[in-house]
Amino acid sequence: MAGKTKRILKSVGKELKKNPPSILAKTRRKKGKAVASKQRVAILLSKARKRGAKIKK
C-alpha cells in the first residue's frame, strides 16, 4: 500500500470511530454485530476511494 492510501485509510478510520454512521447501529440491532462490522469496513473503503485511495474492488 502506498503512503497516501495508508494516510487516507487511517484518517477515514479515525473519523468512523469518532462519529459512526447511524445506519451501523440499526444494522447491529437488526442483523447482528458481524454484519455491522462488515458494513463498517465497506463504508470505510468506499469513503477512502472517494478521497483518492487506490484500493481494488
TABELVEN-V494326 format. One line per field, one symbol per residue. ss: DSSP state (A for helix, B for strand, O for the rest). phi: phi as a letter, one per 20 degrees, with the letter a starting at -180 (. if undefined). A space follows every 50 residues. Layout:
# TABELVEN-V494326
ss: ???
phi: ???
This chain:
# TABELVEN-V494326
ss: OOAAAAAAAAAAAAAAAAOOOAAAAAAAAAAOAAAAAAAAAAAAAAAAAA OOOOOOO
phi: .fffffffffffffffffcffffffffffedofffffffffffgffffff eofecfe
